[in-house]
Amino acid sequence: MKTTAELIEYVLETYGVQPEYLWSDAPQTFIFRHAGNRKWFGVVMDVERAKLGLPGEGKVFLLDVKTGPILGGSYLGQPGIVKAWHMNKQHWLGVLLDGSASDQSLKELLDVSYSLTE
């Protein structure tokens, strides 16, 4: 998925969840959370590439998902998968929403995150 719009559509179709925009000072940042327990299973934000250790200038959209340390380690280093930003880096991973991560990896990680936060 290369855009936040594609991600939003996928999450709505798969989990029945709409994005929630919680911060007026960060209008492009949003979360996905369970309707019942209100736990977050995804956070989307635009982050400076340099803060993620990525080459180039400007920002990139990042989806943080919960994985746990063992599973997270197996994905870290794959194209488009980085350490989480803002969340606990032992239990969360970041997925770049620029097309560099495979759709399969993104969907797998969303499923894991959704399950771990139920």
Secondary structure as UniProt FT lines:
FT   HELIX           4..15
FT   TURN            24..25
FT   TURN            27..28
FT   STRAND          30..33
FT   TURN            35..37
FT   STRAND          40..48
FT   HELIX           49..52
FT   STRAND          59..66
FT   HELIX           69..75
FT   TURN            76..77
FT   TURN            79..80
FT   STRAND          81..83
FT   TURN            89..91
FT   STRAND          92..96
FT   TURN            97..100
FT   HELIX           103..116
//
